[in-house]
Amino acid sequence: MGQGSKSSNNLVVPRANGALEQMKYEVAQELGISIPQDGYQGNMTSYENGSIGGYITKRLVTLAEQQLAGQYSGQ
């Protein structure tokens, strides 16, 4: 894997990293999945990691839809 594949993980808004980390732990707790204390997820199953990632994506899409709806309803 080259350097190009790594760039897809860069955040558009670097300050969002802390909020995304917090969301990851909240989602895992809601799904009943425990993330190890050290944060290492290598021993978690693909299903667990995929569930967390999918749920975060749904939540982010919902937040974006709400924000867009608010922008357009004011016009």
CORZI-V457093 format. One record per residue. N is the residue number from 0. PSI is psi as a letter, one per 30 degrees, with the letter a starting at -180 (999 if undefined). OMEGA is omega in radians with two decimals (999 if undefined). D_FIRST is the distance of its C-alpha to the first C-alpha in Angstrom with 2 decimals. Layout:
# CORZI-V457093
n->{N	N}
psi->{PSI	PSI}
omega->{OMEGA	OMEGA}
d_first->{D_FIRST	D_FIRST}
This chain:
# CORZI-V457093
n->{0	1	2	3	4	5	6	7	8	9	10	11	12	13	14	15	16	17	18	19	20	21	22	23	24	25	26	27	28	29	30	31	32	33	34	35	36	37	38	39	40	41	42	43	44	45	46	47	48	49	50	51	52	53	54	55	56	57	58	59	60	61	62	63	64	65	66	67	68	69	70	71	72	73	74}
psi->{k	a	e	e	f	e	f	f	f	k	k	e	j	f	f	f	e	e	e	e	e	e	e	e	e	e	e	e	e	e	f	g	k	k	k	k	e	f	f	k	g	f	f	l	l	e	e	e	e	e	e	e	e	e	e	e	e	e	e	e	e	e	e	e	e	e	e	e	e	e	e	f	f	f	999}
omega->{-3.12	-3.11	-3.11	-3.11	-3.13	-3.07	3.14	3.13	3.12	3.13	3.07	3.09	-3.07	-3.14	-3.11	-3.06	-3.14	3.13	3.12	3.09	3.12	3.14	3.14	-3.13	3.10	-3.13	3.13	3.13	3.12	-3.12	-3.14	3.14	3.13	3.05	-3.12	-3.12	-3.10	3.10	-3.13	-3.09	-3.09	-3.13	3.10	-3.12	3.07	-3.14	-3.14	3.14	3.12	3.11	3.13	-3.13	3.13	-3.13	3.09	3.13	3.11	-3.11	3.13	3.10	3.11	3.12	3.14	3.11	3.13	-3.14	3.12	3.13	3.11	3.14	-3.05	-3.13	-3.14	-3.07	999}
d_first->{0.00	3.74	6.82	7.88	6.45	8.18	11.25	12.19	13.36	15.71	19.29	21.59	24.32	23.13	26.53	25.73	23.49	26.60	27.99	24.87	24.87	28.57	28.11	25.61	28.30	31.08	29.42	28.68	32.33	33.60	31.74	33.03	29.64	29.62	26.69	27.16	28.96	26.19	23.80	21.39	20.45	18.61	21.89	22.57	22.36	20.04	23.33	24.24	21.04	21.09	24.77	24.36	21.63	23.75	26.89	25.52	24.47	28.00	29.59	27.78	28.75	32.31	32.49	31.35	33.91	36.61	35.89	35.98	39.13	40.74	39.99	41.48	44.44	45.70	46.14}
